[in-house]
């Protein structure tokens, strides 16, 4: 669809340390680099709490430069009037970069960064590619994060339609996004490709000795049943229902059940959620770790819990965490109608799909996981789930898409 040896400006709305840059963006940029490009300029928005030290900045720049990639960092400002002013400054900065470096393609990842991509593309006449195209405004609305009357929702919904109409190519997160765009925006996308959130399955191979050592450090017994949950709490994810599920599991496995919660949710709020649901907070192990350590921590799990809200817009996404759970060999409990993931879990028999959020439904899920864990040895289960990751989430899927976009 496009010629190679291009200069590409990649727009994101995350910081360099965040998982969506480390696990989702940088691997894709390396694929594009191998296919063939002259240079890639990566723009990030850096949050104050995740700001890099001078040494870290130098290390990131040196690492990227090895692959003809150059980092353009800009501070993150929460949405509001200051954020609009901040985006104006960034757009001026990037406008001159496009002119100076003779950028050929603007590649925006997700529709929030696509707003800036659209404006820059219209101003400079440089082609725009929207990657991971999904109904983000609808997600924020349906999860009760934004109100329909809010400026944030109205702006993003407006620009999503503009992006769909203007983009040279739309790479969606879900194959059904083309029909969604026609139905909700009245736009028929001509150059449409799709890829799920892919993962490097091989990077989730962890030595048993490392897993054993970490189990000892965290005080996990040999017979404990570990549920891994690497999601946020609230927003697009469930809240109290997560801990209601843990309470049923705790009652079922009687002293053997523990939760490994991989997030940075405030500890006092976790304790309150545990108290309200009747969960023993001593059985909840919380860690917030850099992304390169995620495979090690997932190796501790017996199964995973993916508690996304079953809202209509979530059908058009592809959560990367599910692919990571599968790559780690973890059977997964998931809510219904989440992308194709709920269907895959049911079809491949690698977990359980919650049809509703009741104690009875939670018990059914836990019993299904228990049958799965006791039917065969754990290694057989892990290999089966890993094979599903290889089939549906392998990097080779993304490589084929980027070959179509940037290959000869």
C-alpha positions in Angstrom: 0.0 0.0 0.0 3.0 2.3 0.6 6.6 2.4 -0.4 9.5 1.7 2.0 12.4 3.8 3.1 10.2 6.4 4.7 10.6 8.8 7.5 7.9 8.1 10.0 6.5 10.2 12.9 4.8 7.9 15.5 2.4 9.6 17.9 1.4 8.1 21.2 -0.4 9.3 24.4 1.8 7.3 26.8 5.2 7.7 28.5 8.3 5.8 27.6 8.2 3.6 30.7 4.6 2.6 30.4 3.7 -0.9 29.4 1.8 0.2 26.2 5.1 1.7 24.9 7.4 -1.1 26.1 5.2 -4.1 25.1 2.9 -2.6 22.5 4.6 0.2 20.6 8.4 -0.5 20.5 8.1 -4.1 19.2 5.9 -2.8 16.4 8.4 0.0 15.6 11.1 -2.6 15.4 9.0 -4.6 12.9 8.6 -1.5 10.7 12.3 -0.8 11.0 13.2 -4.3 9.7 10.7 -4.0 6.9 12.5 -0.9 5.8 12.4 2.8 6.8 15.0 5.6 6.9 14.0 6.8 10.4 11.3 6.7 13.0 10.6 9.6 15.4 8.7 8.4 18.5 6.7 11.0 20.4 5.6 10.2 24.0 3.7 12.1 26.7 5.6 11.8 30.0 3.7 11.7 33.3 5.3 13.4 36.3 5.2 10.3 38.5 6.9 8.2 35.8 9.5 10.8 34.7 12.9 9.4 33.6 16.1 10.3 35.3 18.9 11.8 33.1 20.6 8.4 33.0 17.4 6.7 32.0 16.8 9.2 29.2 20.2 8.7 27.8 19.8 4.9 28.0 16.5 5.0 26.1 17.8 7.4 23.5 20.9 5.2 22.9 18.8 2.0 22.6 16.4 3.6 20.2 19.1 5.1 18.0 20.5 1.6 17.3 17.3 1.0 15.3 17.2 4.5 13.6 14.6 5.6 16.1 14.6 9.0 17.8 12.7 9.9 21.0 10.7 13.1 21.3 9.4 13.5 24.8 6.8 16.0 25.9 5.1 16.5 29.3 1.7 15.0 29.9 -1.1 17.3 31.2 -4.5 15.9 32.3 -7.4 16.9 30.0 -8.6 20.4 30.4 -7.7 23.9 29.2 -4.0 23.5 30.1 -4.0 20.2 28.2 -5.3 22.0 25.1 -2.6 24.6 25.4 0.0 21.8 26.0 -1.2 20.1 22.8 -0.9 23.3 20.9 2.7 23.6 21.9 3.4 20.0 20.9 1.7 20.5 17.6 3.9 23.4 16.8 7.0 21.4 17.8 6.0 18.5 15.6 4.9 20.7 12.7 8.5 22.0 12.4 9.9 18.5 12.9 7.8 17.3 10.0 9.0 20.1 7.8 12.7 20.0 8.9 13.1 16.2 8.6 10.8 15.8 5.6 8.5 13.3 7.3 6.6 11.0 4.9 4.1 9.4 7.2 2.3 10.3 10.4 1.6 7.0 12.3 -0.8 7.6 15.2 -1.4 4.8 17.7 -5.0 4.9 19.1 -7.5 7.6 18.4 -6.5 10.0 21.2 -3.1 10.6 19.6 -4.9 10.4 16.2 -6.5 13.7 17.0 -3.1 15.4 16.9 -2.2 13.2 13.9 -5.2 14.4 12.0 -4.5 18.1 12.6 -0.8 17.7 11.6 -1.7 15.7 8.5 -4.2 18.4 7.4 -1.7 21.2 8.0 1.3 19.4 6.3 -0.5 17.3 3.7 1.5 14.3 5.0 -0.3 10.9 4.9 -1.9 9.7 8.1 -2.1 6.1 9.3 -4.3 5.3 12.3 -3.1 2.3 14.2 -5.2 0.4 16.8 -8.3 2.2 15.6 -11.1 1.6 18.1 -14.1 3.5 19.6 -12.2 5.0 22.5 -14.7 7.8 23.1 -17.5 5.2 23.4 -15.4 3.2 25.8 -14.9 6.2 28.0 -18.6 7.1 27.8 -19.9 3.5 28.4 -17.5 2.9 31.3 -18.8 6.1 33.0 -15.4 7.7 32.8 -16.7 10.6 30.7 -20.1 12.1 30.4 -21.8 12.6 27.0 -21.8 16.3 27.6 -18.2 16.5 28.5 -15.7 18.3 26.2 -13.4 15.4 26.2 -16.0 13.0 24.9 -17.4 15.4 22.3 -13.9 16.3 21.0 -12.7 12.7 20.7 -16.0 11.4 19.1 -15.8 14.3 16.6 -12.1 13.6 15.7 -12.6 9.8 15.5 -15.0 10.3 12.6 -12.6 12.7 11.0 -9.7 10.3 11.4 -11.7 7.4 9.8 -12.6 9.7 6.8 -9.1 11.2 6.3 -6.6 8.5 7.2 -4.7 6.9 4.3 -5.0 3.5 6.1 -6.9 2.5 9.3 -5.4 -0.5 11.2 -8.2 -1.5 13.6 -7.9 -3.5 16.8 -10.8 -5.7 15.8 -12.0 -6.8 12.3 -15.6 -5.7 13.1 -14.4 -2.1 13.4 -15.1 -1.4 9.7 -18.8 -2.2 10.1 -18.9 -0.2 13.4 -17.4 2.9 11.6 -19.9 2.7 8.8 -22.8 2.3 11.3 -21.8 4.9 13.9 -19.8 7.4 11.9 -21.3 6.9 8.4 -17.8 6.4 7.0 -16.8 3.6 4.8 -13.0 2.9 5.3 -11.4 2.0 2.0 -7.9 1.1 3.2 -8.8 -1.1 6.2 -6.5 -3.6 7.9 -6.8 -5.2 11.3 -4.6 -6.8 13.9 -5.2 -7.8 17.5 -2.8 -6.7 20.3 0.0 -9.1 19.6 2.7 -10.4 22.1 6.1 -12.0 21.9 5.1 -15.5 23.0 8.8 -16.5 23.4 9.5 -13.7 25.9 7.2 -15.4 28.4 9.4 -18.5 28.8 10.7 -18.3 32.4 13.1 -20.7 34.1 11.5 -22.8 36.8 14.3 -21.9 39.2 13.4 -18.1 38.9 9.7 -18.9 39.5 10.5 -21.0 42.5 12.8 -18.3 44.0 10.1 -15.6 43.6 7.4 -17.8 45.2 9.6 -18.2 48.2 10.2 -14.4 48.4 6.5 -13.7 48.2 5.6 -16.5 50.7 3.6 -18.5 48.2 3.2 -22.2 49.3 3.5 -25.2 47.0 -0.2 -26.0 47.2 -1.5 -22.5 46.9 -3.8 -21.5 44.0 -2.7 -18.2 42.5 -5.0 -16.0 40.6 -3.1 -13.3 38.6 -4.9 -10.0 37.8 -2.9 -7.4 36.0 -5.7 -4.9 35.3 -6.6 -1.6 36.7 -9.6 -1.3 39.1 -12.5 0.9 38.0 -13.0 2.9 34.8 -13.2 0.3 32.0 -12.7 -2.4 34.6 -14.9 -3.8 37.3 -14.4 -2.6 40.9 -16.2 -4.3 43.8 -17.1 -7.2 41.6 -13.4 -8.2 41.3 -13.2 -8.7 45.0 -16.6 -10.4 45.2 -15.0 -12.9 42.8 -11.9 -13.3 45.0 -14.1 -13.9 48.0 -15.9 -16.8 46.3 -12.6 -18.3 45.3 -11.2 -17.8 48.8 -14.2 -19.7 50.2 -13.9 -22.5 47.6 -10.2 -23.2 48.0 -10.2 -22.6 51.8 -6.8 -21.3 52.8 -5.1 -22.2 49.5 -6.2 -19.2 47.4 -4.1 -16.1 46.9 -4.3 -13.1 44.5 -1.3 -11.6 42.7 -2.5 -8.1 41.8 -0.1 -6.4 39.4 -1.1 -2.7 39.6 -0.5 0.4 41.6 -4.0 1.0 43.0 -3.9 2.8 46.3 -3.4 0.4 49.2 -6.0 1.9 51.4 -8.7 1.5 48.7 -7.6 -2.1 48.2 -8.0 -2.8 51.9 -11.5 -1.2 51.9 -12.6 -3.3 48.9 -11.3 -6.4 50.6 -13.2 -5.5 53.7 -16.5 -4.8 51.9 -16.3 -8.1 50.0 -15.0 -10.2 52.9 -11.6 -11.0 51.4 -8.7 -11.5 53.7 -6.3 -8.7 52.6 -3.3 -10.9 53.7 -4.2 -13.1 50.7 -3.8 -10.2 48.2 -0.2 -9.7 47.1 0.1 -6.4 45.3 3.1 -5.5 43.1 3.7 -2.8 40.5 6.6 -4.0 38.4 8.3 -2.8 35.2 7.0 -4.5 32.1 10.1 -6.7 31.5 9.3 -8.4 34.8 5.7 -9.2 33.9 6.5 -12.7 32.4 8.3 -13.7 35.7 5.3 -12.6 37.8 2.8 -14.2 35.5 4.7 -17.5 35.8 3.6 -17.6 39.4 -0.1 -17.9 38.4 -2.4 -20.9 38.1 -5.0 -18.9 36.3 -5.8 -15.3 35.4 -8.8 -13.0 35.8 -9.6 -10.4 33.1 -12.3 -8.2 34.7 -13.2 -5.8 31.8 -16.7 -4.3 31.9 -19.0 -6.1 29.4 -19.9 -2.8 27.7 -20.7 -2.8 23.9 -17.6 -0.8 22.9 -15.3 -3.4 24.5 -16.3 -5.8 21.8 -14.2 -3.7 19.3 -11.0 -3.7 21.3 -8.3 -6.3 21.9 -6.8 -6.1 25.4 -3.1 -6.8 25.4 -3.2 -8.4 28.9 -5.3 -11.3 27.6 -2.6 -12.2 25.1 0.0 -11.9 27.8 -2.0 -14.3 30.1 -2.2 -16.8 27.3 1.5 -16.4 26.4 2.3 -17.2 30.0 0.1 -20.3 29.8 -2.7 -19.1 32.1 -6.3 -20.3 31.8 -8.4 -17.2 32.0 -11.7 -16.1 33.5 -13.1 -13.3 31.5 -16.4 -11.3 31.2 -18.6 -11.8 28.2 -18.4 -10.1 24.8 -14.8 -8.8 25.2 -13.4 -8.5 21.6 -13.0 -12.0 20.2 -11.2 -13.1 23.4 -14.4 -14.3 25.2 -15.2 -16.4 22.2 -11.7 -17.8 21.9 -11.5 -18.8 25.5 -14.9 -20.6 25.2 -14.0 -22.3 21.8 -10.5 -23.4 22.8 -11.6 -24.4 26.3 -8.8 -22.4 28.1 -10.9 -20.8 30.8 -14.4 -19.6 31.6 -16.6 -16.8 30.4 -18.7 -15.0 33.0 -22.3 -14.6 31.7 -23.2 -12.3 34.6 -21.8 -10.9 37.8 -23.3 -13.0 40.6 -21.9 -15.3 43.3 -23.4 -18.3 41.4 -21.6 -17.2 38.2 -18.3 -16.7 40.1 -18.6 -20.2 41.6 -19.3 -21.8 38.2 -16.1 -20.1 36.9 -14.0 -21.2 39.8 -15.3 -24.8 39.6 -14.5 -24.7 35.8 -11.0 -23.6 36.5 -10.6 -26.2 39.3 -11.6 -28.9 36.9 -9.2 -27.6 34.3 -6.3 -27.5 36.8 -7.0 -31.0 38.2 -7.9 -32.8 34.9 -4.3 -32.7 33.5 -0.9 -31.8 34.8 -0.1 -28.1 34.9 2.6 -28.2 32.2 0.1 -29.7 29.7 -2.4 -26.9 30.5 0.3 -24.3 30.0 1.4 -25.7 26.7 -2.3 -25.8 25.5 -2.9 -22.1 26.5 0.5 -21.0 25.0 -0.5 -22.7 21.7 -3.7 -20.5 21.7 -1.5 -17.4 22.2 0.7 -18.4 19.3 -2.4 -18.9 17.1 -4.2 -15.7 17.9 -1.7 -13.2 19.3 1.7 -14.0 17.7 3.9 -11.2 16.5 3.8 -12.8 13.0 0.2 -11.5 12.7 1.4 -7.9 13.2 4.4 -8.4 10.9 2.2 -9.4 8.0 0.0 -6.2 8.5 3.0 -3.9 8.7 4.5 -5.6 5.6 1.3 -4.6 3.7 1.6 -1.0 5.0 5.3 -0.4 4.7 6.6 -3.1 2.4 7.4 -2.7 -1.3 
